[in-house]
Amino acid sequence: MQQGNGLRNKRVVILGGSSGIGFAVAEQTASQGATIVIVSSSAERVQNAVESIGGNAEGQALDLSDEQAVETLLTKLGAFDHLVFTAGDSLHLQDLGATDLKQARRAFELRYWAALAAVKYGSKNIRKGGSIVLTTGVVGQRPQKGWVVAASVCGTIEALTRALALELAPIRVNAVSPGVVRTNLWRNMTPGEQEHLYESVGQTLPVGRVGEPQEIAQAYVFLMQEGFATGQTIVVDGGTVLV
C-alpha cells in the first residue's frame, strides 16, 4: 500500500500529548522527523514530555475545556500538518443509578466539546494533505454494565468523525478506537485495582493481554500518513469486539 510523504518536516499538534497514548504518538512522530507541539493541562507533564522528546518538540499548558484559550492557542500556532486529539480525564465507571450527571457532563466537556473546539479552530491552519485524528474507544461498540457515559461519549466521537470528514474535506478526519490500555486513564483506581483490571480484561482477549500506549500510537501514525483514508475509525483492541 502506497503511503504519503511520511512525517519528516511535518508539524504535528497533539492535544493531550503529555502522557499515555498521546505521548507515545509524540515520540513516534518525532522519531520520524516531525516537529511536535504538545498541549496538555499540566505544565509539569508538558515540560517533562518536551524534555524527553528533545529538540523537535515544544509544549503549551492549557485547559482544553476553555474554548477561548483553545482558539487563541491554535490561532497563534499558525500553519501545521496534522492535529491529534487524545485528551481525556480518568474514567468513572458506575451503574446509571449511581451516576453523577455533573461528572458525566464533564466527560463530554473534555472528550467531545474540547475536541470539537480544537477542530473548529485548528482545521483552518492545516496545510494541504494534512489530517485530523480523534480518539474514541471500543466501549462505543462493545459496552458493558456501568459504561453508559463512556459508551455514549465514544459513540458520539465516531459520529463526529464521519461528519467532519465530509464537512472539512479534503482534510482527512479519522479516529482511533483503543481497547483497554495501560495508561493513566485509570488513575482513579488504586494500583492494585488497576492491575486486577488489566489482568482480568487481558485474560478474556484473544491476544491474552491489554494494550500498551506504543502499540495504539502506531494507528495514529498510520492515519496521518495514509492519504486515502477518511471518515474511518480504526479499532486497536486486542480482539475486544470479538468476545
N, C-alpha and C positions, 0 to 999 in steps of 0.2 A: 504494500500500500504506500503510495507516494504521500509524503507529508510536506508541510510548508518549508519555510526557510529556517526553521529552528528558532531558538530563542537568543542567539548571540546578538548582542547590541540592542535587544528589545528592552523596553521598560515595563515592568510588571508591578502593579499596585495590589497589595494583599491586605485586605481589611480583616483583622483577626489573625495576623501573621506572626504574632509573637510567641505562640505556643502551639502544641498539638499538631493537627493536620496542617494548619496554616503555616507554621514554622517549617514543617517538612517540605511544603510547596516552595517556600522561600529558599531553603537550602538547595533544592534540586534545580530550580530555575536559575539561581545564581551560579551553580556549578556548570551550567550550560552557557554562561556568558551574559546572562541578563542583568540589568540593573534593577534592584529591588527597592520598593518603598513599602515598609511595614507600618501598618496603622493598627493601634490597639488601645484599649482603655488604660492599661497600666504602663506608666512611664518607665518603671524599673524593668518590666519584661521587654519592652521595646528596646531599651538600651542594651540589655543582655543579648537580645536576638541580633541586633545590628553588630555588636562586637563579635559575636560568634561567627557571623557570616563574613564580615570583613569589608573590604573596600568597595564592593559592588552594592552595598546596602545603605539605606538611610531610613530614618524612622520618625514617627509622629505619634504622640499620645493624644487620644481623642475619645470623647464619649460618643460612640457611634449611634446612640439613640437621639442625639442632638442634631436635628435636621440642619439648622443654620450652620453649625460647626462643620458638618459633613460637606455642605455646599461650599463653604469658604475654603476648606482644605482642597477639595477636588478642583476647584477653580484655580487656586494658587499653583497646584502641581503642573498645570499645563498639559501638553500632549504626552500620551503614553500608549502602549500597545495592548495590554491585557489587564482586565480588572477581575480580581478574585475575591469572593466574599466567603469567609469561613467562620466569621464571628458567631459566638453562641455562649450563653451562660450555662451553668450547671443544670442538669435535668432534675426535675422534681416529679417523680412517678407516684401517682396516687389514684385511688378509685375516684370516680366522678363525685360521689357524695362528700368526699373529704377535700376536694379541690378548691383551693383559694383562687377565686376568679381574678383578683387583682394580680396575683402571681402569674396566672395564665395569660393575662393581657401583657405582662412584662415579657413573657416568652415571645409573643407576637411582635412586641415593640422592637426587640433586638433582631430576631431571626427573620421577620418579614418586612416591617416598616423601615428598618435601618437598611436592609438590602435594597428595598425599592428606592429609597433616597439616594443610596450610593449609585445605583444605575441611572437614576434620573439626572443627577448632576455630573456623573463621571462619563456617561456614554458620549457626550458631545466632545470629549477630549481624546477619544480612542481613534488611533490612526487607521488608515485603510488596511484591511487584512487582519485587524485586531479582533478581540473577543472578550466575552464576559463568562465567567464560570461561577455559578452559585452553589450552595450546599444545602442538600436536603437530608433524608435519612430513610433507611429501608423500612422503618416502622410505618411510614406512609402507605406502604404496600402490604406489610405484614404486621399489623398492630397486635398488641396483647392487652390483657386486662390491666388497667392502670395507666395506659399510654394514650389516653384520649387527647390531651393537649398536644403532646409531642407528635402524634399521628396527624392531627389537624394542621399543625404548622408545616410538616413535611409535605402533605398533600397540596397545601397552598403554594409552596415553593415550586413544586413540579408544574402546576398550572401556570404560575407566573413565568417560568422558564419558556414554556411553549408560546405564551402570549408575547413575551418580549422578543422572541426570535422573529416574529412577524413584525412587531412594532418597530424594531430597531434595525431591520435588515438594510444593508448587507452585513452589519455587525453580527457575528455569530454569538448566540447565547445558549449555553448548556449548563448542566448541573451534575454534580457527583452525589451519589446516594450511598454512604457508607453503612455497614452494619455496626456491631459493637466494636469499638477500637480503644486501645489503651491510651487515653488522653485525660486531661484534667476536666473533661466534661462531667466526670463522675465525682468531682471533688467534694460534693455534699455528703458522700458516703465516707465511712472510716476506711483506712487501708485494708482492714480485714474484710469489710463488706465488698470493697472493690475486687479483691482477689477472688472472693466467692462468686461474684458476678461473672468475672472473666472465665473462671473455671467451669461454672455451671453452664454458661452460654456456649463456651467453646466445645464442651462435650456433646452438644446437640448438633453441631455443624459438620458438614461433610469434610471440611478441612481440619477439623479437630481442635481448633483454637480460635480466639478472637483476633482482630486485625491489629496491625501496627501503623502508626501515622505515615511512615515512609512508604508503605505499600499503597495506601489510599492516595497519597500525593501524586503518584505516577499517573493516576487517571486525570488529574487536573493538568499536568504537563502535557499529556496526550491531547486533551481537548483544546489546549491553547495552540497546538501545532497542527492539528487535523483540520484542514481548511474546508472540508466538505460536510462537517457535522454541525447541525444547529437545531435547537429545539429539543435536544435529547437529554435524557437522564441516564447516566452511566452508573449501574449498580456494582458496587465492590463490597460484598457482604459475606464472603466465605460460604455462600450457599444458603443464607438465612431464608430467602423466599421459597426454597425448595422443601423446607422441613417444618 
